[in-house]
Amino acid sequence: MSTEQVNEWFDAFGNMGYLVGFLLPFIEAFIPILPLIVFVIVNVNAYGFIIGMILAWLGTVLGSFIMFLIFRRLSNSKYMKRLKQRKSAERLIKYIDEHGVIPIFILFCFPFTPSALVNLIASVTNIKSVHYFWVLTLSKLVMISLVGWLGKDISTLFTNPLRITIVVIVVIIVWFIGRKVEKHFMHSSKE
């Protein structure tokens, strides 16, 4: 898909295009299988770096925070109590309670971290909602800025070998680190 096609697609929505640019990252917080990275790149290419980034950032922050609040509201449900008893979740909850918001900040800075899972785990910790909101806001800003910068000009991404090499290396490094962090916290030999 070329930059022109993306722009034509958003232009077809007219003023509603901004709403679509906001809603796609917002919905991704509820349906984690959707590609947030693609939505960020499309927004940045359709609306420019600043506006596209702001739309994606607002959408994902509000969606994630609403999910956090929903999960927190349901924290005493039977499902959530079972979740808290899982060894991997118990270990991550304990770690977050002991170390505060820094682990959440680091997790959210990685583009491949499943936001819904972090929202779920964070909702059953002792973190105050206001602290979670600020960590979410700042970490998503870092992540979306990085993704937006890497994908801000799709056409040069494929014509400039150095740029595509940098993007591939950064994506591989971030993916590798994210997998290591996820494996450390979420996979227990006892489960």
Number of C-alpha atoms within 10 A of each C-alpha: 8 10 15 12 11 15 16 13 13 20 14 11 12 11 10 12 18 19 13 18 26 25 18 22 30 24 17 20 26 16 12 15 10 14 14 23 18 15 23 31 24 26 32 28 24 25 19 16 19 12 16 24 29 21 24 31 24 19 22 29 22 19 22 27 23 17 19 26 15 14 20 20 12 15 19 12 12 9 10 17 13 11 17 18 11 14 17 20 20 18 18 21 20 14 14 19 16 11 11 16 18 12 15 19 19 15 22 25 21 24 21 19 19 16 25 21 13 16 24 21 23 23 25 23 20 13 14 11 15 10 12 19 17 15 19 24 20 16 21 24 21 17 20 26 22 18 23 26 16 19 24 25 18 17 14 13 17 12 10 10 11 12 15 17 13 13 17 13 12 15 17 12 13 17 16 13 15 21 16 12 15 15 12 13 17 17 13 13 6 7 8
